[in-house]
Amino acid sequence: MNRAKPLELDSLDRAIINALQGGFPISAHPYADVAKDLGLEEQDLIDRLRRLLDDGALSRFGPMYHAERLGGGLTLAAMKLPDEAFERVNAIVNGFEEVAHNYARDHELNMWFVLATETPERIAEVINEIETATGHTVYNMPKSHEFYVGLRLEL
């Protein structure tokens, strides 16, 4: 199931993505610091990040918070969607600010996404809102154990 158009990234796009997977500096001028390491001007880095976001090469760019440690809720959810409804439902699901990641899968449950909420109780509320907005069931799969795998996807 390949729903996404192929991404066209040049070597500098790849270098930016690879460099930023390892973290973002905490400094007075973090974009300038990263740009310098990559041999760019600060504005060039910012422009490229904006383009990567606008083109969909990046789904988000920002900090990753541990929602549960901050008093929030976090869960993995999935949906079983007919192919003809996938894009419509995808747009609705991605419209929820609580959706951190959304992936198409070649599986009976073909849409998987992560919900991160300000309170644990909000998880059930958002799931209900998504079901109401889409007309499809959301399967909630809260974690029972946490594993850190340190995933990096070198491009």
N, C-alpha and C positions, 0 to 999 in steps of 0.2 A: 504494500500500500504506500505509494509515493505521492503524497498530496502537495508537497512543497516544490517550488521551482528550484532548479539548481542555483546555488550561490556562486557569484562571480567575485572572487576575492583576489586582489593582487598581493604581491609578496609583502608589501607594507601593511595591508589589512591583516594578513596572517600574523605578522610580527607584533602588531598591536594587540590582537586577541591573545596570542600566546603569552605576551608579557603581562597582560592584566589578569590572567587566570590565577597568577600567584599572589595577587593582592594589589592594593593601591596605597601609595605612601600617605602617611599622616604627616602633613607639613603645611606650611603657609601657602605653598603653591604646588600642590600635587600634580596638576596637569603639566605644568612646566617641567617638573622633575622627571615625569615619565617621558615627555616629549624629548627632553635632552638626552635621556638614555637611548632613545630610538633615533636620534639624529634629526628631529623635527622641531618646528616651532610650535609653541603651545596652541595657537589658534588652529594650526593644521591638524593637530591631534584631536582637538574638540570638534572640528568640522568632520573629520573622518568618523569619529564615534557617532555623531549625529546621523551621518549618511548610513552607517551600518545599522543603526536602529531604525531609521526611516525605511530602508530597503528590506528589513526583516532578517538581515544576517545575524543581528543580535536581538534577542527578545527583550532584554532589559540590560541596564548597566547601572549598578548601584550596590550598596552594601548588602550583605547577607546577614540577617539577624537571627539569632536563635529564639524564635517566638516564645517557646515554652519557658525559657529562662527569664524572659521579660514579662511573664504573666499571661501570655497569649496562648493561642491554640494552633496546632499544626496537624495536618492529616493528608494522606494520599487518597485520591478519589478517582473513580473510573466511570465511564459510561459506555453503553452498548448502543451504537448508532447505525442506522442504515446509511449507506454511502451517499444517497441523495440528500440527507439531512446534515452531513458532517460539517460542511463549510458554514452553514447557517448557525448551527449549534456552537461551533468553534468561535465564531464572532461574538456570540452572546456570552459564552463562558469567559473568554478573554476580556470582556468588558467589565468583569468583576474585579475590583482592585485587590481583593483577597487572593486571586489566582496568581501564584508565583511562577509556575511552570506549566506548560500544557504540551503534551506529546501525542501524536498519532501512533498507534501500534497496529501491527498486523496480527490481530487477535480478536476473539469474540468481543472482548471489552476493548474497543478500538480507540478510545480517548482516555488519557490518563493525565491528571493534573494535581498539583499541590495547592492546598489552601493554607494560608497563614492569616490568622485573625488576632484581633486585640485581646479577646477573651476566649477561653475554651468553649464557652457556651455559644459563641458566635459561629462555630463550625456548623452546628446543626441548622442554625438560621440561614447561613449562606447556602448550604446544600438544599434546603427547602426553597430558597429564592431561585436557585439555578433550575431545580426541577419545575417550578412554576413557570419560569421564563422560557424553558426549552420544551416542556412537555415530555421529558425523558427522565428516567430514574438515574440517580447518582448513587454509586456504591461507595460507601465510606470505609476506608481501610486504615484506621489509626495504627500507628506503630506500636509494637509490643516491646521491642528492643531497638537501641540505636547503635549503628555501626558507622565509623568514620572510615571512608575509603580513599579520601584525598584525590578524587577524580580530576584529571587534567586531560584535555583533548588537544593535543598538539596539532596545529594545522600546517 
